[in-house]
Amino acid sequence: MALKTHATIIDDVQDMLGQNTTDFTDPLLTKTIEQALAKFSKFSPLIAKAILATTDGSKKLNITAIKNLLWIHGLEYKVDKTPTSFTKFTEDYRNMLSMELQTAPADTDSGIDANEAIDASEIGIDVTPTAATAIPVGTIIRFDNELMYVSATGTTLTVVRGYLQTTATTHDTGTSIYIPELAYLYCAKIHKVPAVTDLAGAVDLPASSYTAGVRTIHIDNMGSTDLLEEDWTFTIASDGTGTVYRLTKDTTLANNEGDITFEPGLAEDVADGVVVTFDNSTLELRLEPLFINLVAALAAFSNPMKLMIQVNEAGARLPITMGEWANRQMNLIMPELEAEARKYQKPTPNST
């Protein structure tokens, strides 16, 4: 896990630039960190798994809803096999993928039907017969064209409506429940360094616990109106598996609390009041110094004629312009970034 927070990265960069907080203010460096994340991630991205439901009879996947996407690093279909089953694909105009398959995916009829008419907001759906075996917790189901995520099962399904960017709508009594095949996309994305100061909260729920497999929970004790961004990562104090969870959608808190949706589902049951801690960043610990050097170099380029003092190998203090210093830094940084890019078997991105 990364050690540096957004604030300590700013402090380190200001120290590197001569403890200059006048020319290199916190707001300026906040913008520079965002620029550095975009540049850095082209060479060493965050690899995040996106879960998509396939469409019955279609080999195409819609990827328009995936945020901060740089490229698709891999496609797993059929999922959760040993060994992992990766599938070739072609990308169509950066909004669709075509899977290179002989047979298109097909939905499975669960044998379970709605036992009531369903309005667009209902999250407890009576079904017949009991779905406890056919639709376990964590299943993604399809009602007509709407996808739902199942967080509790039995004769009543507790669901997240309008799942995976589908639209919650009404459904008739007797509507059959289908289970779509899933595809996992391993996405190269832009890293995240949360700028909020409060990175710890707590599970908040009226019942005794959230059960394993659930992917949406309510938390409180955070910043009053903070924006928690997709791809932030967090851990749960009571989780003995050490699972690192990743937000799959943005959440804007209200009155220090809100619902968060994440992947994977809970590894264990989680009780009320358990501490939830968001990571300082998604960067690997070994890459933090390289990233901080990049932020400093980009910041220095913003004031190229400003003089700074550099100590040479003999210990002499010599004046140098920020532009000259930044160029020297980039000459050291770029070979390391290019070496990182080769690990992802992608062409080295354009360095401009």
C-alpha positions in Angstrom: 0.0 0.0 0.0 1.2 3.5 -0.8 2.6 5.5 2.1 2.2 9.0 0.8 -1.0 11.0 1.0 -2.0 13.7 -1.4 -0.8 16.3 1.2 2.5 14.6 1.8 3.2 14.3 -1.9 2.7 18.1 -2.1 5.0 18.7 0.8 7.7 16.5 -0.7 7.5 18.3 -4.1 7.7 21.7 -2.5 10.8 20.5 -0.6 12.4 19.3 -3.8 11.8 22.7 -5.4 13.6 24.6 -2.7 10.8 24.7 -0.1 9.1 27.1 -2.4 5.4 27.4 -1.5 5.0 30.8 -3.1 5.5 29.7 -6.8 4.4 26.1 -6.1 1.2 26.5 -4.2 -1.0 23.6 -3.0 -3.7 24.3 -5.7 -1.0 24.4 -8.4 0.5 21.1 -7.3 -3.0 19.6 -7.0 -3.4 20.2 -10.7 0.1 19.0 -11.4 -0.6 15.7 -9.6 -3.6 15.1 -11.8 -1.4 15.8 -14.9 1.3 13.5 -13.6 -1.2 10.7 -12.9 -2.4 10.8 -16.5 1.1 10.7 -17.8 2.4 8.2 -15.4 -0.5 5.8 -15.9 0.2 5.6 -19.7 3.4 3.7 -18.7 2.4 2.0 -15.5 -1.4 1.9 -15.2 -3.8 0.8 -12.5 -5.1 -2.6 -13.6 -8.7 -2.9 -12.5 -11.3 -5.7 -13.2 -14.6 -4.5 -14.6 -17.5 -7.0 -14.5 -19.8 -6.9 -17.5 -22.9 -8.9 -18.3 -23.0 -10.3 -21.8 -26.1 -9.9 -24.0 -27.9 -13.0 -25.0 -26.9 -14.0 -28.5 -24.3 -11.1 -28.9 -20.6 -11.2 -29.0 -20.3 -7.5 -28.3 -19.6 -5.7 -25.0 -20.4 -2.1 -24.4 -17.5 -0.4 -22.6 -18.7 3.3 -22.8 -19.4 3.4 -19.0 -15.9 2.4 -17.9 -14.2 5.6 -16.5 -10.6 6.6 -16.8 -9.9 3.8 -19.3 -6.6 3.8 -21.2 -6.8 0.4 -22.8 -8.2 -3.1 -22.3 -5.4 -5.2 -21.1 -7.3 -8.6 -21.1 -10.7 -10.2 -21.5 -11.7 -13.2 -19.4 -14.6 -15.3 -20.7 -15.8 -17.9 -19.6 -15.1 -16.5 -16.1 -13.6 -18.1 -12.9 -12.1 -21.1 -14.7 -8.8 -22.7 -13.8 -6.7 -21.9 -15.7 -8.1 -18.5 -16.5 -9.8 -18.4 -19.9 -8.7 -15.3 -21.8 -10.4 -14.5 -25.0 -9.2 -12.5 -28.0 -11.1 -9.4 -28.9 -11.2 -6.4 -31.2 -12.0 -2.8 -30.1 -14.6 -0.9 -32.1 -14.2 2.9 -31.9 -13.3 2.7 -28.1 -17.0 2.1 -27.1 -17.5 -1.6 -28.0 -15.5 -4.8 -27.9 -16.2 -7.7 -30.2 -15.2 -11.1 -28.6 -13.7 -13.6 -31.0 -16.0 -16.5 -30.2 -17.4 -19.4 -32.2 -20.6 -19.3 -30.2 -22.3 -16.2 -28.8 -23.0 -16.0 -25.0 -26.4 -17.2 -23.9 -28.5 -16.3 -20.8 -29.6 -19.2 -18.5 -33.2 -19.5 -17.4 -33.0 -19.7 -13.6 -36.4 -21.4 -13.3 -37.5 -18.6 -10.9 -40.3 -16.1 -11.7 -41.5 -12.9 -10.1 -44.4 -13.6 -7.8 -45.6 -9.9 -8.0 -45.7 -6.9 -10.2 -42.5 -4.9 -9.7 -42.3 -1.1 -9.8 -39.2 0.8 -10.7 -38.0 1.4 -7.2 -38.8 -1.9 -5.4 -35.7 -3.7 -4.0 -37.5 -6.6 -2.3 -38.9 -8.9 -5.0 -41.1 -11.9 -4.1 -40.3 -14.9 -6.3 -41.5 -18.4 -6.9 -40.2 -21.0 -6.1 -37.6 -20.2 -3.6 -34.4 -18.9 -5.2 -32.0 -19.9 -2.4 -30.2 -22.5 -4.5 -30.8 -21.2 -8.1 -29.9 -17.6 -7.4 -27.3 -17.3 -4.6 -26.1 -14.0 -3.1 -23.8 -12.2 -5.5 -25.6 -13.3 -8.7 -26.3 -10.8 -11.4 -29.8 -11.4 -12.9 -31.8 -10.1 -15.8 -35.5 -9.0 -15.6 -36.4 -8.2 -19.2 -33.7 -5.7 -20.1 -32.8 -4.6 -16.6 -29.9 -6.1 -14.7 -30.0 -6.5 -10.9 -27.5 -7.5 -8.3 -28.7 -10.0 -5.6 -27.7 -9.2 -2.1 -30.1 -11.5 -0.3 -31.9 -14.6 -1.6 -34.8 -17.0 -0.7 -38.5 -16.4 -1.4 -37.7 -12.7 -1.6 -34.8 -11.4 -3.5 -33.1 -8.2 -2.1 -31.5 -6.5 -5.1 -29.6 -3.5 -6.4 -31.8 -2.1 -9.2 -30.5 -0.8 -12.6 -27.2 -2.6 -12.2 -24.3 -2.2 -14.6 -25.8 1.0 -16.2 -29.1 -0.5 -17.1 -32.4 1.3 -16.3 -34.7 0.3 -13.4 -38.2 -0.1 -14.8 -41.5 -1.9 -14.1 -41.9 -5.7 -14.6 -45.0 -7.9 -14.7 -46.0 -10.7 -12.4 -44.6 -14.0 -13.7 -41.6 -12.4 -15.4 -38.9 -15.0 -15.8 -35.5 -14.4 -14.2 -32.5 -15.0 -16.4 -28.8 -15.2 -15.5 -26.5 -13.7 -18.1 -23.0 -14.9 -18.7 -20.3 -12.6 -17.4 -17.1 -11.2 -18.8 -14.2 -9.8 -16.8 -12.3 -6.9 -18.4 -8.9 -6.2 -17.1 -8.7 -2.4 -17.7 -5.6 -0.3 -17.7 -6.8 2.9 -16.0 -5.5 6.1 -14.6 -4.2 5.9 -11.0 -5.9 7.7 -8.1 -4.5 9.8 -5.3 -7.4 10.9 -3.2 -7.2 14.6 -2.2 -9.6 14.3 0.7 -8.2 14.6 4.3 -10.5 12.0 5.9 -9.8 8.5 4.6 -11.4 6.5 7.4 -15.0 5.8 8.1 -17.2 3.1 9.5 -19.8 0.6 8.4 -23.3 1.9 9.2 -26.4 -0.3 8.9 -29.6 -0.8 10.8 -29.4 -4.6 10.8 -26.8 -6.8 12.5 -24.4 -7.2 9.6 -23.8 -7.1 5.9 -23.5 -10.7 4.5 -20.6 -12.0 2.4 -21.1 -11.3 -1.3 -22.8 -7.9 -0.9 -21.3 -5.2 -3.1 -23.0 -2.1 -1.7 -22.8 -0.9 1.9 -23.5 2.3 3.8 -20.7 4.1 5.6 -20.5 7.1 7.8 -17.9 9.2 9.8 -16.3 10.4 6.6 -15.9 14.0 5.3 -19.2 15.9 5.2 -19.7 16.2 1.5 -16.6 14.5 0.1 -16.6 12.9 -3.4 -15.4 9.3 -3.2 -14.3 8.4 -6.7 -14.5 5.3 -8.8 -11.3 3.2 -8.5 -10.4 4.3 -5.0 -9.4 1.3 -3.0 -10.1 0.4 0.6 -9.9 -2.2 3.3 -12.3 -3.3 6.1 -10.7 -3.7 9.5 -12.6 -7.0 10.5 -11.9 -8.7 7.1 -9.5 -11.5 7.9 -8.9 -12.3 4.3 -7.0 -9.0 3.7 -9.2 -8.3 0.6 -8.6 -4.9 -1.1 -11.9 -3.5 -2.4 -12.3 -1.0 -5.3 -15.1 1.5 -5.8 -17.0 0.9 -9.0 -18.9 4.1 -9.0 -18.6 7.6 -7.6 -20.3 8.5 -4.4 -21.0 12.0 -3.1 -21.4 11.9 0.6 -24.1 13.9 2.5 -23.8 14.6 6.2 -20.6 12.5 6.4 -22.3 9.3 5.0 -23.4 7.5 1.9 -23.7 4.2 0.0 -20.5 2.8 -1.7 -20.5 0.2 -4.4 -17.4 -1.9 -4.9 -15.8 -5.0 -6.3 -15.3 -7.8 -5.3 -18.3 -8.6 -3.1 -17.6 -8.8 0.7 -15.3 -11.7 1.5 -16.9 -12.1 5.0 -19.9 -10.8 6.9 -19.3 -7.3 8.2 -20.8 -5.9 11.4 -22.0 -2.3 12.2 -19.3 0.1 13.2 -16.3 -1.7 11.7 -13.7 0.7 10.4 -13.4 1.2 6.6 -10.1 2.8 5.5 -9.4 4.1 2.0 -5.9 3.8 0.7 -3.6 6.9 0.2 -3.3 6.1 -3.5 -3.5 3.2 -6.0 0.3 3.5 -6.7 2.6 0.7 -5.8 4.9 1.6 -2.9 8.0 1.0 -5.0 6.8 3.5 -7.6 6.0 6.4 -5.2 9.4 8.0 -5.5 9.3 7.9 -9.3 5.9 9.5 -9.3 6.9 12.2 -6.9 9.9 13.0 -9.1 7.6 13.3 -12.1 5.3 15.7 -10.3 8.2 17.8 -9.3 9.6 17.9 -12.9 6.2 18.9 -14.3 5.8 21.6 -11.7 9.2 23.0 -12.5 8.4 23.2 -16.2 5.6 25.6 -15.2 8.2 28.2 -14.0 11.2 27.4 -16.2 13.2 30.6 -15.7 13.0 30.6 -11.9 16.4 29.9 -10.3 17.0 27.2 -7.8 20.1 25.9 -6.0 21.4 22.5 -6.8 24.3 20.8 -4.9 26.7 18.9 -7.2 28.7 15.8 -6.4 31.5 17.9 -5.0 29.1 19.5 -2.6 29.2 22.9 -4.3 25.9 24.9 -4.4 25.2 26.0 -8.0 22.3 28.0 -9.4 20.2 26.3 -12.1 17.0 27.3 -13.8 13.9 25.2 -13.0 13.6 24.4 -16.7 17.2 22.9 -16.8 16.5 21.0 -13.6 13.2 19.6 -14.9 14.9 18.4 -18.1 17.6 16.6 -16.1 14.9 15.0 -14.0 12.9 13.8 -17.0 16.1 12.3 -18.5 16.3 10.1 -15.4 12.6 9.5 -15.1 11.7 8.4 -18.7 14.0 5.3 -18.9 12.3 4.0 -15.7 8.8 4.7 -17.0 9.7 3.0 -20.4 10.9 -0.1 -18.4 7.5 -0.1 -16.6 5.6 0.1 -19.9 7.4 -3.0 -21.2 5.9 -5.0 -18.3 2.4 -4.5 -19.8 3.5 -5.7 -23.3 2.2 -2.5 -24.8 4.0 -0.1 -27.2 5.7 2.6 -25.2 3.3 5.6 -25.1 4.3 8.8 -26.7 6.3 10.7 -24.1 4.9 14.1 -25.2 
